[in-house]
Amino acid sequence: MKSSNRTRLVQMVDVIAFALFTLLTSSGILLHYVLPQRSGRRLEVWGLHRHDWGQLHFWIAVVFFAVLVLHLGLHRHFIVNLIRGGPRQGFSLRLALGVIGLLAILLLGISPFIPLGTPG
């Protein structure tokens, strides 16, 4: 693939990922604050109830995950070179932020499965 075509593809994937992230965040905020649990069929936004928004939120997350896999695939050479060669000057901060970001995402991902109190 030509460098200019690859650059356009990477830019397009990044824009799509950003748009999906924005939609995912917006629908999550909508579900949490505007259509809270037990709001059922009483409340709706744009003709959609909480369950409908939940389904939309889920499918946006699935597509977002697929786009992120594609993003990582497009940057696989950079990732492999970084791991093999270790951090070079200027990469230490990026590597540290990347590790912190990965840990934060993992913690957020497993947080619903961690009990915080006793059931009762």
N, C-alpha and C positions, 0 to 999 in steps of 0.2 A: 504494500500500500504506500502510495506517495506520502511524503511528509505533510504536504498541505491538506490532503484528504484526511490523514490521520488526525491532524490538528483540528480540523472541522468536526470530525467525529467526536473527539475528546470534548470539545467545546459544547457540542450538542448534548452529549451525555451529561455533562456538568449542568447545563441549563435545565434539562429534564429532571435531574436529581434535585436541583434546588426547588423547582416548581412542585415536585412531589413532596419534598420535605415541608414546604410551606402549606400545601394542602393537608398533609398529615397533621401538622401542628395545629392548623386552624380547626380541622374537624375534631381533634382531641380536645381542644379548648371548648369548642361548641358542645361536645358531649359532656364535658365535666361541669361547665358553668351554666350553660343555657338550657340544656336538656339533661338535668341530673338524673341519677338513678331513681327509679320509681315514678318518673314523670309519665311513663306509659304513652298512651295515645292522647293524652290531654294537651300536650304541647307539640308544636311542629314548627319547623323552619323550612321555608320554600316547599311546603307540601310534604316534607319528610318527617317522620317521627323518629324517636330515639333509636329504635331497632334498625330502621332504614339507614340512619347516619352511622350506626355501628357497623353495618355491613359495608357501607361505602368506605369507612375508615379502615376496615380490615383489608379490603382489596387495594386501596391506595398503598397500604403498608407492604403488601405482597409485591406490587409493581415496583415500589421504591427499593425493596430488597433486591429484586432482580436487576434494577439499574445500577445499584451499588456493586453487585457482583461483576457486572459488565465494566464498571469504572475501575475496579481493582484489576480486572483482567487486562484492561488497556494500559495499566501502570505496572504490570507484573515485572517488567525488566527493571524498572526503577526500584521496586520493592526487593527483588532478588539481589540486585547490586548493592543495595543498602545493607541487607542482611549479610551478604558475603564479605563485603569490604569494610563493614563497620562504619560508624559515623565519621564523616570527614568534617573539616572545619566548616562551620555554618549549618551542619546537619544535626548537631547534638540537640539543639533546642527543638527542632522539628521532630526528631525522634522521640524526645522526652514528651512533647505535647501529644504526639501520636499514641504513645503508650498510655498516657493519662486518659486520652480520649477513648481509647479502646477499653480500658478498665471501667470508665464511666458508663460506656454503652453496655458492657457486660453486666455491671451492677444494676443499671436501670432495667435491663432485660430480665434479670432473675428476681428483681425486687417483689413482683407480685406473688412469688412463691415462698418468700421468707416471712414466717409468722412473726408479728411484732408484739403480740400480747397473748393472753390466754383466752380461748374461746369461752364465751359465756353469755 
